[in-house]
Amino acid sequence: MIFRFISLYYLKYFFIVFFALEGFFIAIDTLRYVDDLPDSANLLILFLFYDGIYALTYTLPISLVLSSILFYMAFLKSSQLTAFMALGYSKRKILFPLLCVSSIFTLGYIGLNATPFAYAQEYAESIVYQNLQNVRENLLLKSGNQYIFVRKLYPLSSGEARVEGIKIFILNDEHKLIGYHESKDAFFERNAWILKNAKSVDISPNLALGSDPLQMSINEELETLQGFSFKVLETIAQDKPTASLIDAFASLKIAYKQGVSSDKIRGILYSLLIIPFFVPLCIAIIAYYIPSLPRYGNLTLISFASIIAALAIWGLFFSLSQLSVAGLIYPEIGLLLPMGILFVVFLWHIRHLNQKFS
């Protein structure tokens, strides 16, 4: 009974704060792109939808924490917190529904990042800039014994990709060039790259006087690079990549296989899997400083300090996530260490929560 009552009470404030922040974020972004927005109503609706999904990165964690502060202030002013404690409910039992609800929303957000919605910002910008903004140029990558040069990469709204100018150099185990493929156009379809009108050259390992060392052929369609999706390609190549959980794990597997740095990819995974759980930790820490009776503290000062502290912690983790994804700091130092410290602080506060009355 108490779980349902407190959960609904908390959700009421959560949805008020959440929809207010979502509306503010979308309004600001709409004003930002107002001169470039498409005339089509369908595209405009799609832009607003994708922009709203992208805004979850900012609005969801802030809303969960701020609504917990509003919940406690309203609960305290109406004397409901005092009444529940007088009935024998501990502070921990009152806090438990908030932790459950915030954790469920956090898990839902993590699950959303395993889907194509993780690229909502790219989809929104592709609508505004008509796919011109997301073009990647001059990418050089390695897959097994193959080196791939991509002149221009165009992500498509269908979840596929098109390449203008691609060269694939094939080396043997002795790192000698034994052939290459070249094409002006290539498409990522059916989990493989399809090279259109590809020119292939095989180089004979035995070079003898009078023999023809080069065997040239033209293929109308050449299927190659199985499983090497363009999102994996972007994640490895970009300075500040964006990736879903699935693509990040695929990129990490390729990075370990090729022996290249995986710092950025690990930063993405920590940012998507671990950092969102700072929300329930913050809520529990804030609950420790909420007095049992209104006269035991200055509610205005407590709520103001709690809001500032929550925003500061969120801003710190957001900044560290961006620095880790950009490869400027090691993700274990920039993300796991601060999260570990916050978890230790959480354990201390949750342990002593019932012992603090005033």
N, C-alpha and C positions, 0 to 999 in steps of 0.2 A: 504493500500500500504506500509506504513512504517513498519507495523507489520510484513508483509511477508518478506520485505527486511532485516530487522534487525534479524529476526528469522533465515533466511537462512545464514546470515553472521555469526551469533553465532554458528549455527549447524556445519558450516564448521570447525571452530576451535575445537568445541567439539569432533567431530569424529576423528580429527587428534590426539588430546591428548588421547582420550579414547582408540583407537586402539593401540596406542603406549604403554600405560600403560598395557593394556590387554596382548599384546605380550610379554612385559617384565615380567609380573607376571607369565604367562604360561611357558616362557622359564626358569625362575628361578626354578619353581616347577618341571619342567621336568628334569633339572639338579639335583635337590634334590633327585628325585626318579629314576634316570637313571639306577641304578643297579637292581631295583625291578620292572621295567616296564614289562608288559607282552609281549610275542613274537607275539601274535595275533594282526594283524593290526586293526581289528574291536574293540578290547578292548582298543587299544591305542587311537583310534579316540574317543571312549566313554570317556576315561580318560581326553583327552584334552578338550572335550565338557563340562564335568562336572566341570573341573578345571576352565574353562573360566566363567561358571555361578557362581561358588563360588567366583571368583575374583571380581565380580560386587560389593560385599560388600565394597571393598576398592577402586576400580577404578572408579565406577560411581560417587560418591559424589565428589571425588577429581577432576575428569575430568570436571564436571559441574562448579565447582568454578574456576579452573585454566583457563578454556576456556573463562570464562567471563572477566578475567583479560587480556588475550590475545586480546579478542574482543575490549575492551576499549582502549588498547594501540594502536592497529592497526587503530581503528576508529579515534583516536585522532591524530596520526601521519599523516594520510591521509587527515586530516581537515574535514572529513565527520561529526564528532560530532559537530564541530563549525558551519558547513553549516546547519545542521538540526536545531540547536538552533537559527540560524539567520532567518530561515524560520518560526520560531514561535513554534517549538516543545520544550516542556520542558524536563528537565532531567528525570522526572517521566515517561513521555510518551515513552522516549527512553529506559528506564529501564523495562517498562511493558512487552515487548515481551520476555526478558530474564527471568523474573520471571515466566511467563506462561510456557515457554519451560522447564525450570528446574523443575517446579512443576509437569508437565506432566510426565517427566522422573522419578521423585520421586514417584509419584503415581503408575507408572508402576512397579517400584522396589518393592513397598509395596505389590502390587497385586501378584508379582512373589513369594513373601515370604508366600503367602497363599497356594501355590501349593507344590508338592513334590520337586520342585527345591530348596526349602529351605535346603534340605539335600544333596545338591550337593557335599559338602566336604566329607560327609560320603560315598557317592557313589564312588567318585574318590579314596578315600583311600581303599575302599573295593575291587576295581579293582587291586590296587597295592599290597595290603596285602592279597588278596584272602579271604576276609571276616574275617580274623583272628584279625585284629586291632580293630574291632568294637564290639568284644564280651564283654558283661557285666556279671559280676559274683557276686553271693551272694547278691541278691536284696531282701529286705523285705519291703512289702507294705501293705496298708490297703484299703479295698473297702467295705463299709458298715459294716456288721458284719463278714467280712471275712479277714483273714490275709494270705497274699500270700508270700511264699518264693520261689525264683527262683535261682537255682544254676548257670546256664549259659543261657544267652540270646543271640541268633544269629540273628541279622537283616538280611533279605534276600533282594536281589536286586529287587525282584518282588513287594516290598512294604509290604510283609508279614513278619513273624518272626517265628523262631523255638526256643523251649526251651528244655534244657536238665536238667531234674530233677526239678519238680515243686510240691509243697505241698500247699494245701489250707485248712486252719483251719477255721471252722465255729463255731461262738459263738452265743448264744441266747441273749435276751435283758438284762439278768442278768450277761452277760459276762462269761458264763460257756460254756465249750467246748461241743458241741453236735454232732460233726462229722468232718471228714476231707476227702479230696481227694488227691491221690498221683499218679504221673505218671512219667515215665522216659522220655517220649517225649510228647511235646505238640506243636501245631501250631496255629498261629493267622490267621483265615480264616473267611470270611463272617461276619466281625465285632464281632467275638467271639473267645474264646479260645477252641480248640478241644483237649482234653486229650486222648491220645492213650493208650489202655489197662489200663485204670484207675482203681485203687483200691480205693473203697469208704467204709468208716466205719461210721455207725450211732451209736451214744452213747445214750442209753436210759436215760431219765431224772429221771426215778424212779428206783433206785438201790435196789433190793430186794434179800435176800439170796436165792440161788438156781436158780435164773433167769439168763438169758444170756444178759448182758448189751450191748454187741457189736453185731451189724448186719453188716456183711461184704459182699461186692458184687464186681464183676469185670465187667466193662463196656468196650466194644471194642472201643467205641467213646463216650466221655462225653463232652457235650457242656456247657460251663459255662463262667462267667465273661463277659457278653454281654456289648459291647461298651468300654471295658477297653483295648484300643489298646496298642500295645507295645511302641509306641511313647509317649503316655501319661504316661506309666509306666516309660520310660526312663527319661522323663522330671521331674517327681517328685523325682526319685531316684538319679539322677546324681548330682555330685558336680557342674559341669559346663555344663548344658544341652544345646542342640540345638533343636529347635522346629519350625514348621511352625505356622502361625497365627491360623489356625484351631485347631491344636493340642495344642497350648498354651491356647486357650480359653477353650478347653475340660479339660485340666489339671487344669486350674484355677477353673473351676466348681467343679471338684472332690476335689481339695484342700480345698475349702470353705465348701464343704459338709462334709468332714472328719475332719475339724478343724485343718489341718496342715498348716505350714507356706507356704505362697504363694509369698514370697519376690522374689525368683528366677524367678518365672513365670511372675510376674508383671514387673520385669526387662526385660524379653524377649519381652513382649508386648510393653513396652515403647520404647525399642530399635528398634523394627520393625515398629511401628506405628507413633511415634512422632519425634524421633531423626533425621530421614532422612530429615525432613523439615528444618534442620539448613542450608541446601544448599541455598534455595532462600533468607533466612535471611542474610546470609553472603554476597551474591551477592549484595543485596541492601545496606548493610553497606559499602562494597568496593566502590560501585558507588558514594557514598557521597564524597569520597576523590579523585575522578578523576577530574582533573581541566578541565575547559572549553576550554582552549587554551594550546598548548604545552609549551609556554614560561612562563606559570603561575606555573610551578613546574618541578622538576627533575623527568622525566618519568622513568628513570632507578631505582632511589631510591624508587619511589612510587610503581612500579611493584614488586620490590624485597620485600618491606615491606608487600605488599598485599599478596604475595605468602606465606611468612613466617607466617603471621597472619592467613591465611586460613588453612594452614597445622597444625598450633598450635591448632586452634579451633577444627578441625577434630580429631586430636590426643587426645585432651582432652575428647571429647564426646565418642570416641572409647574406651578409657581407662575406663571412668566411666561406659560405657555399660558393659564392661567385668567384672568390679568389682561388678556391680549390679547383673548381671546374675550369678556370682559365690556366691552371697549372702553375700558379705563382707560389703556392705553398703546398706542402705535402698534405693530402687529405686526412691522414691519420692524426697529424698534429693540429691541423686547422679545424677538423670536424669531430673526430672521435674523442680527442682529449677534452675539449670544452664540454662535449655531451656527457662524457664520463664524470667530469667535475659536477655538472648540473645534477646528474643522477645521484651522486653521493650526497649533495645538498638536499635533494628530494627525500632520500632515505632518512636523513637526520630529522627533517621537519615532520615527515609522516610518522616517525617513531614517537616523537614528543608531542604530537598534535593533541592527543587526549589529555596530556598533563598540563596544557596551558589553558587556563580559565579566562583570564583577563585579556 
